[in-house]
Amino acid sequence: MPDWRREFKRLEGAYAPATLRAYYTDVQKFTDYCDVEGLQPFPANAHTVCNFIAAQGEGLRPGSVRRCLCAIRKIHLLLRLPDPTADEDVNLAMRRLRRTKLGRPRQAKGMTRAHLEQCLAVQPDSPWGLRNRALLSLGYDLLTRRSELVALMTDDIEFRNDGTLRAMIRRGKTDPFGMGRIGFTSRRSAQMVREWLAWRGGDIAPLFCGIYRGKAINRSLETTKVKLIVKEAVTAAGLPPEEVAEFSSHSLRVGAAQELLRAGFDTAAIMRAGGWRSTNVLARYLEFAEHNVWETR
């Protein structure tokens, strides 16, 4: 069997580390399946891929199986082998899976303005509280993903004369080549960032850094830390456990988009604020917004 792990090294630098990890995991899943079934993974034929889809569909959502197909396609291209996922039988197998596993894609619960107010109010009067207040409020205003939020550098923000902030988000999930986007914040977020920076000091590159024994350290937060901060905040705010479970770091982005819709902003303004390029993707974020167009009628 070809050394597919060595071939994957060719992708380094061309794709985000998270994408490479996903590709690696999914190809490993496919090769493990082939080993158990006594099938040849490289080159795979359409019949093998169809059986793989059916087997994975028992425990995975269609979107996760589709991601596996992307990885299978990529490794075959790297090995310069015919792509088995292009076969029409594979397309039909995916359509069958989607029809048998109906259901909405899971989405993080949106952190509404009311939720945000509660989360900010319960932050402790400590360096950690200063940082977390600024992080939550800024992440909400900029509609950032957690990777974008922890990647912000101190030099990426600019305090404006009107009391707000201007931020440069240099790279995101849908911006792999770092074209960047500009975001703006409320005066409250700007003030919270000022208070955090006043304690943190000006000689640290990451905007949001770790704190060790009461001192700021010159190292960006991990993306997993953002999720933990959100979970701890909604728990401290007194939300019931079943509701807390629905929140994630993505709740800031989801909730802010939904609040902008409720506030009457049009699609172009919301897409501009959150860096969306597709109205279809934005529509998914807004799907569960508590927005009744008839409430004033």
Number of C-alpha atoms within 10 A of each C-alpha: 7 10 9 16 12 8 13 16 10 11 14 10 9 11 12 13 12 10 14 18 10 15 21 19 13 20 22 17 15 21 17 14 19 19 12 8 11 9 14 14 20 19 17 19 17 18 15 18 22 20 15 21 23 15 13 19 20 11 10 13 17 24 13 13 21 14 14 24 23 15 22 26 18 18 21 20 12 13 16 10 13 14 18 22 21 12 14 11 15 22 14 12 17 21 12 15 19 15 10 11 13 10 10 7 9 8 16 17 22 25 26 21 16 9 17 21 13 17 25 19 14 16 18 12 8 11 17 17 16 22 23 24 26 24 23 22 23 24 25 28 22 27 26 25 21 23 17 17 24 23 20 20 19 16 11 16 19 14 16 12 7 8 13 17 23 17 21 17 23 18 17 21 13 10 13 13 12 12 10 14 16 16 19 20 21 17 15 16 24 23 16 20 24 15 16 22 19 11 14 20 9 10 9 17 16 19 25 28 19 17 16 8 6 10 11 17 17 15 15 18 20 15 16 13 14 23 17 12 19 24 19 14 24 24 17 15 19 12 14 10 10 8 11 19 14 14 19 23 26 22 25 30 24 29 25 27 29 23 21 18 18 16 10 11 12 11 16 11 13 21 16 13 21 22 21 15 12 9 13 9 11 19 12 14 20 20 12 14 19 12 15 8 8 6 6 5 4
